[in-house]
Amino acid sequence: MNLFGNNQEDFPFAMFGSSHIAALAVLLVLLIVLYVFRSVLKEKKMKPLEIGLAVSLAAVELLYHVWLIVNNNWEVRHALPLELCNISFILTVLLLLTGSRLVYEILLFIGLMGASQALLTPVLSIDFPHFRFFHFFYTHTWIIAVPLYYTWVKGYRPTIYSVLKTVVFLNILLPIVLFVNRYTGGNYMFLDHKPSSGSLLDLLGPYPWYILSLEGIAAGMGLVLWLVFREKTGAEGKRAEAGSFD
């Protein structure tokens, strides 16, 4: 049994199987702990832990690329960090290292939107206890947990302009990714065509109109997330405090 090999038949992944449910449960427990103990964590010196987490994430990602190379699976058309979750991963590491509020604003939206969908419907063929299983769930878990940690513990909050910044950021990425897709034969961010296996994109119209539909959905979901996580003031803030665990 090779935990770093490429024989998918040894570890066939089953969506919503026991290992998948367990990984989602770990994320849920982590988020509950972060929220319930947010006041305690505010009093701690967390920077060494933040840097340590960033280093561990970078190390796991590096091992993933080594695994791809060793198993002759690294190809420029699919291994570049140009998927939405790859970009969110880079922003997660940057946020942990720098504490940048701009990075936080963008990561809060694209990280929660992209990684939550990835965790619920993983594009994954290898199951526990293979390295790839740990890599996938470890990185995606922290893509969600880190911006929420900065919200609940560090006190960062998005503004309405955060939604605009995120839309601008995504539209700056769009031509770059389209260019890479054209010259590598890749389909990063599904901007060249829809997945052949079928997906929710099938409900958003034909190419290229589904890309515009995705932009509209991203902006709409961004507004929803802003409403949930924005700074509460006045009576609204008092109601939020009364309903908290504190």
Buried (B, 14 or more C-beta within 10 A) or exposed (E): EEBEBBEBEEBEBEEEEEBBEEBBEEBEEBBEEBBBBBEEBEEEEBEEEBEEBBEBBBEBBEBBEEBBEEEEEBEEEBBBEBBBBBBBBBBBBBBBBEBBBBBBBBBBBBBBBBBBBBBEEBEBEBBBEBBBBBBBBBBBBBBBBBBBBBBBBBEBBBEEEBBEBBBEBBEEBBEEBBEBBEEBEBBBBBBBEBEEEEEEBEEBEEEEEBBEBBBEBBBEBBEEBBEEBBEEEEEEEEEEEEEEEE
